Amino acid sequence: MISSYRADHLEAIYAGGLNHKPGEDTIAFGKHAAALQIEGMSYTYLVDGVPILCAGVAPLWPGVGEGWAVASQHIYRHGVSAARAARRGFSDIIERSQLHRVQTAVLVGAPRLSRFAQFLGFEREGLMRAYGSDRKDYELYSRVM
């Protein structure tokens, strides 16, 4: 079930375990749970009341936003339904907010994340060298409407 995102959803994912070994950037991102609680711009995919995936778009300026998603360790049991919910959630946000561009960063060397971004309708734009606070390289993906 898709629900409005609340900061405690993301905090529960961090407390219960992420779907990957968190790097420095992932840990820092979790500290922004409350700031990501933007009405109509974020959502949580829940199964039996348990947050599986939190995602949304943080506005950058009119018409443009930065997409984000954080999954729990339970995503692997609900991968297909969570991916479909994510695609529907992003599409709803884009339409309702009248965005013409959403972009997101994907860690280089994470093919599963690249495929997920592409499934959501994002296309690779280029390499962002030393983009992360840990100086890791990321790929910029965007969805332009």
N, C-alpha and C positions, 0 to 999 in steps of 0.2 A: 504494500500500500504506500502511495506517495502522500507525505504529510508536509506541512510547513516546517521548515528547518528551525530548530532551537539550538542554542549553544550547548545545552546539556547533551544533545544527540552526538555532537562531535566529541565532546569530552568523554562520553561513554565509549565511543570507538577507540579513542586513545587509551582509555583505562582497560578495555577488554582485549586489545591487541589489533594492530593494523594488518593489512594483507601483505605487508612486506617489512623488511628490516628498515626501521626509520633512520634516515640520515639526518644530518644537522638541520637541513632546510625543512624537512618534514616535522621535526620536533618544534622548530620555531614557528611554523605555520599554525600548529595547534594552539598556540598562545593567542591567536586572533579569533577564537571561536565566537565570542560575543560580537565582534565587529562584522562578522559574516552574516549575522542575523538581520538581513535586509528584507523587509516585507516585499513579497512577490518576486524576489531575486534569488531565493535559495530554497532547497527542499531536502527532505530526507526520505530514503526508501527504507521502510520498516517491514520486518517479517515477525509476526507474533509479538509486536511491540518492541522488538530489538532493532536498533539502527544498523543497517547493513552498508549503506552508502549515503554520505552527505555530499551535496554538490550545489553549485550555483554560479552566479555571475556577479562579480564586483564591478560596479560602474567606474569607468575611467574618465569619461567625458560624454556629452550627449551622443547617443547612438553607438557607443563603443564600450565594451566591457572585457574583463579578464575572467575566463572560465576556470573553475576549480572543482576538484572532486577528491574525496578521501573515503576509502573503503575499509571495512573491518575485515578481520580474518575469516568471517563467515561468508564473504562474497563468493568463494569458490563453490559453496553449496547452492547458491542462488544466482549464479553468474548470468544466465540468459535473461531471467526476469529482471535482475538489477540493471543490466545493460539496456534493456528495452525501456525500463522506467527512466533511466538516465537520459536516453535519447528523447523520450517524450517530455521530460522535465526541462531539458535545455531548449527544445523547440517551443514549449509554452512560454518560457521566460523571454526568449528572443522575440516572439510574436507580440506578447503582451506589452513588453517594454519598447517595442519598435526599434530594436537594435539593428544596425546594418553591419556590424563587425563584432565578433567575439574571438578573442585569442587566448591561447594557453601555452604553457611551457611544459615540455616533456623531457625528462632526463635522457640523455644519450645513453644507448645501451640497454634500454628498457623496451624491448619489442612488444610486450603485452600492452604497455601503456600507449605506444604508438598506434597499435591496432584499435585500441579502445577509442582514442581520439578520432581516428578515421571512421570508425563505426558511428560516432556522434556527428559526423559530417565535416570534421575539420580536415584541412589540407596542410601539408608541411610547407613552410615558407623558407626556412633557413636555419642555420646553426648560430647559436648564441654562445660564444666561447666565454668560459669563466663566469657564467651568468649567476650561478648560485652563490650563497654566502660562503659555501665551502669550495668555491672556485670550480665547481664541476660544470661541464658543458651541458647545455639544453638545446632542444630543437623548438623553434617557434612554429606553432600550428595555428591556423585561423579558420574561421567559418565566416564567409562574407555573403551577405544576402543581397 
